[in-house]
């Protein structure tokens, strides 16, 4: 393995760890992927109409 291969593996590993960390942080803070911050809905449209 060359230095470039190792650098690519490290960059991809850090990106994956950051993505997982952000998902866990958003789950702890009860923020959904739609950004409505209700944390208990699975559909954006229903959440927005209730507010």
C-alpha distance matrix in Angstrom:
0.0 3.7 6.8 8.0 6.0 6.9 10.3 11.0 10.7 12.8 15.2 15.8 16.4 18.8 20.5 21.0 22.4 24.7 26.0 26.8 28.4 30.5 31.7 32.7 34.4 36.3 37.4 38.7 40.6 42.0 40.8 40.3 37.9 40.9 41.7 45.2 44.6 46.7 43.9 45.9 46.0 43.8 45.4 45.6 48.8 50.8 49.7 50.7 54.1 55.0 54.7
3.7 0.0 3.8 5.4 5.4 6.5 8.8 10.2 11.0 12.6 14.5 15.8 16.8 18.7 20.3 21.5 22.8 24.6 26.2 27.4 28.7 30.6 32.1 33.3 34.7 36.6 37.9 39.2 40.8 42.4 40.9 40.6 38.1 40.9 41.5 45.1 44.6 47.0 44.4 46.7 46.7 44.6 46.0 45.9 49.1 51.2 50.0 50.8 54.2 55.2 54.7
6.8 3.8 0.0 3.8 5.5 5.2 6.1 8.6 9.9 10.5 12.2 14.2 15.3 16.4 18.3 19.9 21.0 22.4 24.3 25.8 26.7 28.4 30.3 31.5 32.5 34.5 36.1 37.2 38.6 40.4 38.9 38.8 36.4 39.2 39.5 43.1 42.5 45.1 42.6 45.1 45.2 43.4 44.8 44.4 47.7 49.8 48.4 49.0 52.6 53.5 52.7
8.0 5.4 3.8 0.0 3.8 5.4 5.0 6.2 8.6 9.8 10.5 12.2 14.1 15.3 16.4 18.3 19.9 21.0 22.5 24.4 25.5 26.9 28.7 30.3 31.3 32.9 34.7 36.1 37.2 38.8 37.1 36.7 34.1 36.7 37.1 40.8 40.5 43.1 40.8 43.2 43.1 41.1 42.2 41.8 45.0 47.3 46.0 46.5 50.0 51.1 50.4
6.0 5.4 5.5 3.8 0.0 3.8 5.5 5.2 6.3 8.7 10.0 10.7 12.3 14.3 15.5 16.5 18.3 20.0 21.2 22.6 24.2 25.8 27.2 28.7 30.1 31.7 33.1 34.7 36.1 37.5 36.0 35.4 32.8 35.6 36.4 40.0 39.6 41.9 39.4 41.6 41.4 39.3 40.7 40.6 43.7 45.9 44.7 45.5 48.9 50.0 49.5
6.9 6.5 5.2 5.4 3.8 0.0 3.8 5.5 5.1 6.1 8.6 10.0 10.5 12.3 14.2 15.3 16.4 18.2 20.0 21.1 22.2 24.2 25.8 26.9 28.2 30.2 31.6 32.7 34.3 36.0 34.7 34.5 32.2 35.2 35.7 39.2 38.5 40.8 38.2 40.5 40.7 38.8 40.5 40.3 43.7 45.6 44.2 45.1 48.6 49.4 48.8
10.3 8.8 6.1 5.0 5.5 3.8 0.0 3.8 5.5 5.1 6.1 8.6 9.8 10.6 12.2 14.2 15.3 16.4 18.3 20.0 20.8 22.4 24.4 25.7 26.6 28.5 30.2 31.4 32.6 34.4 32.8 32.8 30.4 33.2 33.4 37.0 36.4 39.0 36.6 39.2 39.3 37.6 39.0 38.5 41.8 43.9 42.4 43.0 46.6 47.5 46.7
11.0 10.2 8.6 6.2 5.2 5.5 3.8 0.0 3.8 5.4 5.2 6.1 8.5 9.9 10.6 12.2 14.2 15.3 16.5 18.3 19.8 21.1 22.6 24.3 25.6 27.0 28.7 30.2 31.5 32.8 31.1 30.7 28.1 30.8 31.4 35.0 34.7 37.1 34.7 37.1 37.0 34.9 36.2 35.9 39.1 41.3 40.0 40.7 44.1 45.2 44.6
10.7 11.0 9.9 8.6 6.3 5.1 5.5 3.8 0.0 3.8 5.5 5.2 6.0 8.6 9.9 10.5 12.1 14.1 15.3 16.5 18.1 19.9 21.2 22.5 24.1 25.8 27.0 28.5 30.1 31.5 30.1 29.7 27.4 30.4 31.1 34.6 33.9 36.1 33.4 35.7 35.8 33.8 35.4 35.4 38.8 40.7 39.3 40.3 43.8 44.6 44.1
12.8 12.6 10.5 9.8 8.7 6.1 5.1 5.4 3.8 0.0 3.8 5.5 5.1 6.1 8.6 9.9 10.5 12.2 14.2 15.4 16.2 18.2 20.0 21.0 22.1 24.2 25.7 26.7 28.2 30.0 28.8 28.8 26.7 29.8 30.0 33.5 32.6 35.0 32.4 34.9 35.3 33.7 35.4 35.2 38.6 40.4 38.8 39.7 43.3 43.9 43.1
15.2 14.5 12.2 10.5 10.0 8.6 6.1 5.2 5.5 3.8 0.0 3.8 5.4 5.2 6.2 8.6 9.9 10.5 12.3 14.3 15.2 16.4 18.4 20.0 20.8 22.5 24.4 25.7 26.7 28.4 26.8 26.7 24.4 27.2 27.4 31.0 30.3 32.9 30.6 33.2 33.4 31.7 33.1 32.6 36.0 38.0 36.4 37.1 40.6 41.4 40.6
15.8 15.8 14.2 12.2 10.7 10.0 8.6 6.1 5.2 5.5 3.8 0.0 3.8 5.5 5.1 6.1 8.6 9.8 10.5 12.3 14.1 15.3 16.6 18.4 19.8 21.1 22.6 24.4 25.7 26.9 25.3 24.8 22.3 25.3 25.9 29.4 28.9 31.3 28.7 31.0 31.0 29.1 30.6 30.4 33.8 35.7 34.3 35.2 38.7 39.5 39.0
16.4 16.8 15.3 14.1 12.3 10.5 9.8 8.5 6.0 5.1 5.4 3.8 0.0 3.8 5.4 5.1 6.1 8.5 9.9 10.6 12.1 14.2 15.4 16.5 18.1 20.0 21.1 22.5 24.2 25.6 24.5 24.4 22.4 25.7 26.1 29.4 28.5 30.6 27.8 30.1 30.5 28.9 30.8 30.8 34.3 35.9 34.3 35.5 39.0 39.5 39.0
18.8 18.7 16.4 15.3 14.3 12.3 10.6 9.9 8.6 6.1 5.2 5.5 3.8 0.0 3.8 5.4 5.1 6.0 8.6 9.9 10.3 12.1 14.2 15.2 16.1 18.1 19.8 20.8 22.2 24.0 22.8 23.1 21.2 24.4 24.3 27.7 26.6 29.0 26.5 29.2 29.8 28.5 30.3 29.9 33.5 35.1 33.2 34.2 37.8 38.2 37.3
20.5 20.3 18.3 16.4 15.5 14.2 12.2 10.6 9.9 8.6 6.2 5.1 5.4 3.8 0.0 3.8 5.5 5.1 6.2 8.7 9.8 10.5 12.4 14.3 15.2 16.5 18.4 20.0 21.0 22.4 20.7 20.6 18.3 21.3 21.5 25.0 24.3 26.8 24.4 27.1 27.3 25.8 27.3 26.8 30.3 32.1 30.4 31.2 34.8 35.4 34.6
21.0 21.5 19.9 18.3 16.5 15.3 14.2 12.2 10.5 9.9 8.6 6.1 5.1 5.4 3.8 0.0 3.8 5.4 5.1 6.2 8.5 9.9 10.7 12.4 14.2 15.5 16.6 18.5 20.0 21.1 19.8 19.4 17.3 20.6 21.2 24.5 23.6 25.7 23.0 25.2 25.5 23.8 25.7 25.7 29.2 30.8 29.2 30.5 33.9 34.4 34.0
22.4 22.8 21.0 19.9 18.3 16.4 15.3 14.2 12.1 10.5 9.9 8.6 6.1 5.1 5.5 3.8 0.0 3.8 5.5 5.2 6.0 8.6 9.9 10.5 12.1 14.2 15.3 16.4 18.2 19.8 19.0 19.2 17.8 21.3 21.4 24.5 23.1 25.1 22.3 24.8 25.6 24.4 26.6 26.5 30.2 31.5 29.5 30.9 34.5 34.5 33.9
24.7 24.6 22.4 21.0 20.0 18.2 16.4 15.3 14.1 12.2 10.5 9.8 8.5 6.0 5.1 5.4 3.8 0.0 3.8 5.5 5.0 6.1 8.6 9.8 10.3 12.1 14.1 15.2 16.2 18.0 16.8 17.3 15.8 19.0 18.6 21.9 20.6 23.1 20.7 23.5 24.3 23.3 25.2 24.6 28.3 29.7 27.6 28.6 32.2 32.4 31.5
26.0 26.2 24.3 22.5 21.2 20.0 18.3 16.5 15.3 14.2 12.3 10.5 9.9 8.6 6.2 5.1 5.5 3.8 0.0 3.8 5.4 5.2 6.2 8.7 9.9 10.6 12.4 14.3 15.4 16.4 14.8 14.6 12.7 16.1 16.3 19.6 18.6 20.9 18.3 20.9 21.3 20.0 21.8 21.4 25.1 26.5 24.7 25.8 29.4 29.7 29.1
26.8 27.4 25.8 24.4 22.6 21.1 20.0 18.3 16.5 15.4 14.3 12.3 10.6 9.9 8.7 6.2 5.2 5.5 3.8 0.0 3.8 5.5 5.1 6.2 8.6 9.9 10.6 12.4 14.3 15.2 14.5 14.4 13.3 17.0 17.3 20.1 18.6 20.4 17.4 19.7 20.5 19.4 21.7 21.9 25.6 26.6 24.7 26.4 29.8 29.7 29.3
28.4 28.7 26.7 25.5 24.2 22.2 20.8 19.8 18.1 16.2 15.2 14.1 12.1 10.3 9.8 8.5 6.0 5.0 5.4 3.8 0.0 3.8 5.4 5.1 6.1 8.6 9.8 10.6 12.2 14.1 13.6 14.6 14.0 17.6 17.0 19.7 17.8 19.8 17.0 19.8 21.1 20.6 23.0 22.8 26.5 27.4 25.0 26.5 30.1 29.7 28.9
30.5 30.6 28.4 26.9 25.8 24.2 22.4 21.1 19.9 18.2 16.4 15.3 14.2 12.1 10.5 9.9 8.6 6.1 5.2 5.5 3.8 0.0 3.8 5.4 5.0 6.1 8.5 9.8 10.4 12.0 10.7 11.7 10.9 14.2 13.4 16.3 14.7 17.1 14.7 17.8 18.8 18.4 20.3 19.7 23.4 24.5 22.0 23.2 26.9 26.7 25.7
31.7 32.1 30.3 28.7 27.2 25.8 24.4 22.6 21.2 20.0 18.4 16.6 15.4 14.2 12.4 10.7 9.9 8.6 6.2 5.1 5.4 3.8 0.0 3.8 5.5 5.2 6.2 8.7 9.9 10.4 9.4 9.5 8.9 12.6 12.6 15.2 13.6 15.3 12.4 15.0 15.9 15.3 17.5 17.5 21.3 22.0 19.9 21.6 25.0 24.8 24.3
32.7 33.3 31.5 30.3 28.7 26.9 25.7 24.3 22.5 21.0 20.0 18.4 16.5 15.2 14.3 12.4 10.5 9.8 8.7 6.2 5.1 5.4 3.8 0.0 3.8 5.5 5.0 6.2 8.6 9.7 10.1 11.1 11.7 15.2 14.8 16.8 14.4 15.8 12.6 15.1 16.8 16.7 19.5 19.7 23.5 23.7 21.3 23.3 26.6 25.9 25.4
34.4 34.7 32.5 31.3 30.1 28.2 26.6 25.6 24.1 22.1 20.8 19.8 18.1 16.1 15.2 14.2 12.1 10.3 9.9 8.6 6.1 5.0 5.5 3.8 0.0 3.8 5.4 5.1 6.2 8.5 8.7 10.8 11.7 14.8 13.5 15.4 12.8 14.7 12.2 15.4 17.3 17.8 20.2 19.7 23.4 23.7 20.9 22.5 25.9 25.1 24.0
36.3 36.6 34.5 32.9 31.7 30.2 28.5 27.0 25.8 24.2 22.5 21.1 20.0 18.1 16.5 15.5 14.2 12.1 10.6 9.9 8.6 6.1 5.2 5.5 3.8 0.0 3.8 5.5 5.0 6.0 5.1 7.1 8.2 11.2 9.9 11.7 9.3 11.3 9.0 12.3 13.9 14.4 16.5 15.9 19.6 20.0 17.2 18.7 22.2 21.5 20.5
37.4 37.9 36.1 34.7 33.1 31.6 30.2 28.7 27.0 25.7 24.4 22.6 21.1 19.8 18.4 16.6 15.3 14.1 12.4 10.6 9.8 8.5 6.2 5.0 5.4 3.8 0.0 3.8 5.5 5.0 6.1 7.3 9.3 12.4 11.8 12.9 10.2 11.0 7.7 10.3 12.4 13.1 15.9 16.1 19.7 19.5 16.9 19.1 22.3 21.2 20.7
38.7 39.2 37.2 36.1 34.7 32.7 31.4 30.2 28.5 26.7 25.7 24.4 22.5 20.8 20.0 18.5 16.4 15.2 14.3 12.4 10.6 9.8 8.7 6.2 5.1 5.5 3.8 0.0 3.8 5.4 7.8 10.3 12.6 15.3 14.0 14.7 11.4 12.1 9.5 12.1 14.9 16.2 19.0 19.0 22.5 22.0 19.0 21.2 24.2 22.7 21.9
40.6 40.8 38.6 37.2 36.1 34.3 32.6 31.5 30.1 28.2 26.7 25.7 24.2 22.2 21.0 20.0 18.2 16.2 15.4 14.3 12.2 10.4 9.9 8.6 6.2 5.0 5.5 3.8 0.0 3.9 5.6 9.0 11.6 13.7 11.5 12.0 8.5 9.9 8.3 11.6 14.2 15.9 18.1 17.4 20.8 20.4 17.1 18.8 22.0 20.5 19.2
42.0 42.4 40.4 38.8 37.5 36.0 34.4 32.8 31.5 30.0 28.4 26.9 25.6 24.0 22.4 21.1 19.8 18.0 16.4 15.2 14.1 12.0 10.4 9.7 8.5 6.0 5.0 5.4 3.9 0.0 3.8 6.4 9.8 11.5 10.0 9.8 6.4 6.7 4.5 7.8 10.4 12.4 14.7 14.3 17.6 16.9 13.8 15.9 18.9 17.4 16.5
40.8 40.9 38.9 37.1 36.0 34.7 32.8 31.1 30.1 28.8 26.8 25.3 24.5 22.8 20.7 19.8 19.0 16.8 14.8 14.5 13.6 10.7 9.4 10.1 8.7 5.1 6.1 7.8 5.6 3.8 0.0 3.8 6.7 8.1 6.4 7.0 4.3 6.4 4.9 8.7 10.0 11.4 13.0 12.0 15.4 15.5 12.4 13.9 17.3 16.5 15.4
40.3 40.6 38.8 36.7 35.4 34.5 32.8 30.7 29.7 28.8 26.7 24.8 24.4 23.1 20.6 19.4 19.2 17.3 14.6 14.4 14.6 11.7 9.5 11.1 10.8 7.1 7.3 10.3 9.0 6.4 3.8 0.0 3.8 5.4 5.6 6.5 5.7 6.8 4.9 7.6 7.6 8.1 9.6 9.0 12.6 13.0 10.5 12.3 15.6 15.3 15.0
37.9 38.1 36.4 34.1 32.8 32.2 30.4 28.1 27.4 26.7 24.4 22.3 22.4 21.2 18.3 17.3 17.8 15.8 12.7 13.3 14.0 10.9 8.9 11.7 11.7 8.2 9.3 12.6 11.6 9.8 6.7 3.8 0.0 3.8 5.5 7.9 8.5 10.1 8.6 10.8 9.9 9.0 9.8 8.9 12.6 13.9 12.0 13.2 16.7 17.2 16.9
40.9 40.9 39.2 36.7 35.6 35.2 33.2 30.8 30.4 29.8 27.2 25.3 25.7 24.4 21.3 20.6 21.3 19.0 16.1 17.0 17.6 14.2 12.6 15.2 14.8 11.2 12.4 15.3 13.7 11.5 8.1 5.4 3.8 0.0 3.8 5.7 7.9 9.5 9.4 11.2 9.5 9.0 8.3 6.0 9.5 11.4 9.5 9.9 13.5 14.5 14.1
41.7 41.5 39.5 37.1 36.4 35.7 33.4 31.4 31.1 30.0 27.4 25.9 26.1 24.3 21.5 21.2 21.4 18.6 16.3 17.3 17.0 13.4 12.6 14.8 13.5 9.9 11.8 14.0 11.5 10.0 6.4 5.6 5.5 3.8 0.0 3.8 5.4 8.3 8.9 11.7 11.0 11.6 11.2 8.6 11.7 13.1 10.4 10.3 14.1 14.6 13.3
45.2 45.1 43.1 40.8 40.0 39.2 37.0 35.0 34.6 33.5 31.0 29.4 29.4 27.7 25.0 24.5 24.5 21.9 19.6 20.1 19.7 16.3 15.2 16.8 15.4 11.7 12.9 14.7 12.0 9.8 7.0 6.5 7.9 5.7 3.8 0.0 3.8 5.6 7.7 9.9 9.2 10.8 10.2 7.5 10.0 10.7 7.3 7.4 11.1 11.1 9.7
44.6 44.6 42.5 40.5 39.6 38.5 36.4 34.7 33.9 32.6 30.3 28.9 28.5 26.6 24.3 23.6 23.1 20.6 18.6 18.6 17.8 14.7 13.6 14.4 12.8 9.3 10.2 11.4 8.5 6.4 4.3 5.7 8.5 7.9 5.4 3.8 0.0 3.8 5.5 8.6 9.4 11.6 12.2 10.4 13.2 13.1 9.5 10.5 13.8 12.9 11.4
46.7 47.0 45.1 43.1 41.9 40.8 39.0 37.1 36.1 35.0 32.9 31.3 30.6 29.0 26.8 25.7 25.1 23.1 20.9 20.4 19.8 17.1 15.3 15.8 14.7 11.3 11.0 12.1 9.9 6.7 6.4 6.8 10.1 9.5 8.3 5.6 3.8 0.0 3.8 5.6 6.9 9.9 10.9 9.9 12.3 11.2 7.6 9.7 12.4 10.7 9.9
43.9 44.4 42.6 40.8 39.4 38.2 36.6 34.7 33.4 32.4 30.6 28.7 27.8 26.5 24.4 23.0 22.3 20.7 18.3 17.4 17.0 14.7 12.4 12.6 12.2 9.0 7.7 9.5 8.3 4.5 4.9 4.9 8.6 9.4 8.9 7.7 5.5 3.8 0.0 3.8 6.0 8.5 10.6 10.6 13.6 12.6 9.7 12.3 15.0 13.5 13.4
45.9 46.7 45.1 43.2 41.6 40.5 39.2 37.1 35.7 34.9 33.2 31.0 30.1 29.2 27.1 25.2 24.8 23.5 20.9 19.7 19.8 17.8 15.0 15.1 15.4 12.3 10.3 12.1 11.6 7.8 8.7 7.6 10.8 11.2 11.7 9.9 8.6 5.6 3.8 0.0 3.8 6.9 9.3 10.5 12.9 11.1 8.9 12.3 14.2 12.4 13.3
46.0 46.7 45.2 43.1 41.4 40.7 39.3 37.0 35.8 35.3 33.4 31.0 30.5 29.8 27.3 25.5 25.6 24.3 21.3 20.5 21.1 18.8 15.9 16.8 17.3 13.9 12.4 14.9 14.2 10.4 10.0 7.6 9.9 9.5 11.0 9.2 9.4 6.9 6.0 3.8 0.0 3.8 5.6 7.2 9.5 7.9 6.5 10.0 11.8 10.8 12.3
43.8 44.6 43.4 41.1 39.3 38.8 37.6 34.9 33.8 33.7 31.7 29.1 28.9 28.5 25.8 23.8 24.4 23.3 20.0 19.4 20.6 18.4 15.3 16.7 17.8 14.4 13.1 16.2 15.9 12.4 11.4 8.1 9.0 9.0 11.6 10.8 11.6 9.9 8.5 6.9 3.8 0.0 3.8 6.7 9.2 8.5 8.4 11.5 13.3 13.2 14.9
45.4 46.0 44.8 42.2 40.7 40.5 39.0 36.2 35.4 35.4 33.1 30.6 30.8 30.3 27.3 25.7 26.6 25.2 21.8 21.7 23.0 20.3 17.5 19.5 20.2 16.5 15.9 19.0 18.1 14.7 13.0 9.6 9.8 8.3 11.2 10.2 12.2 10.9 10.6 9.3 5.6 3.8 0.0 3.8 5.6 5.7 6.6 8.9 10.5 11.4 13.2
45.6 45.9 44.4 41.8 40.6 40.3 38.5 35.9 35.4 35.2 32.6 30.4 30.8 29.9 26.8 25.7 26.5 24.6 21.4 21.9 22.8 19.7 17.5 19.7 19.7 15.9 16.1 19.0 17.4 14.3 12.0 9.0 8.9 6.0 8.6 7.5 10.4 9.9 10.6 10.5 7.2 6.7 3.8 0.0 3.8 5.6 5.2 6.2 8.7 10.2 11.2
48.8 49.1 47.7 45.0 43.7 43.7 41.8 39.1 38.8 38.6 36.0 33.8 34.3 33.5 30.3 29.2 30.2 28.3 25.1 25.6 26.5 23.4 21.3 23.5 23.4 19.6 19.7 22.5 20.8 17.6 15.4 12.6 12.6 9.5 11.7 10.0 13.2 12.3 13.6 12.9 9.5 9.2 5.6 3.8 0.0 3.8 5.5 5.3 6.3 8.8 10.4
50.8 51.2 49.8 47.3 45.9 45.6 43.9 41.3 40.7 40.4 38.0 35.7 35.9 35.1 32.1 30.8 31.5 29.7 26.5 26.6 27.4 24.5 22.0 23.7 23.7 20.0 19.5 22.0 20.4 16.9 15.5 13.0 13.9 11.4 13.1 10.7 13.1 11.2 12.6 11.1 7.9 8.5 5.7 5.6 3.8 0.0 3.8 5.5 5.3 6.3 9.0
49.7 50.0 48.4 46.0 44.7 44.2 42.4 40.0 39.3 38.8 36.4 34.3 34.3 33.2 30.4 29.2 29.5 27.6 24.7 24.7 25.0 22.0 19.9 21.3 20.9 17.2 16.9 19.0 17.1 13.8 12.4 10.5 12.0 9.5 10.4 7.3 9.5 7.6 9.7 8.9 6.5 8.4 6.6 5.2 5.5 3.8 0.0 3.8 5.6 5.4 6.7
50.7 50.8 49.0 46.5 45.5 45.1 43.0 40.7 40.3 39.7 37.1 35.2 35.5 34.2 31.2 30.5 30.9 28.6 25.8 26.4 26.5 23.2 21.6 23.3 22.5 18.7 19.1 21.2 18.8 15.9 13.9 12.3 13.2 9.9 10.3 7.4 10.5 9.7 12.3 12.3 10.0 11.5 8.9 6.2 5.3 5.5 3.8 0.0 3.8 5.5 5.5
54.1 54.2 52.6 50.0 48.9 48.6 46.6 44.1 43.8 43.3 40.6 38.7 39.0 37.8 34.8 33.9 34.5 32.2 29.4 29.8 30.1 26.9 25.0 26.6 25.9 22.2 22.3 24.2 22.0 18.9 17.3 15.6 16.7 13.5 14.1 11.1 13.8 12.4 15.0 14.2 11.8 13.3 10.5 8.7 6.3 5.3 5.6 3.8 0.0 3.8 5.5
55.0 55.2 53.5 51.1 50.0 49.4 47.5 45.2 44.6 43.9 41.4 39.5 39.5 38.2 35.4 34.4 34.5 32.4 29.7 29.7 29.7 26.7 24.8 25.9 25.1 21.5 21.2 22.7 20.5 17.4 16.5 15.3 17.2 14.5 14.6 11.1 12.9 10.7 13.5 12.4 10.8 13.2 11.4 10.2 8.8 6.3 5.4 5.5 3.8 0.0 3.8
54.7 54.7 52.7 50.4 49.5 48.8 46.7 44.6 44.1 43.1 40.6 39.0 39.0 37.3 34.6 34.0 33.9 31.5 29.1 29.3 28.9 25.7 24.3 25.4 24.0 20.5 20.7 21.9 19.2 16.5 15.4 15.0 16.9 14.1 13.3 9.7 11.4 9.9 13.4 13.3 12.3 14.9 13.2 11.2 10.4 9.0 6.7 5.5 5.5 3.8 0.0
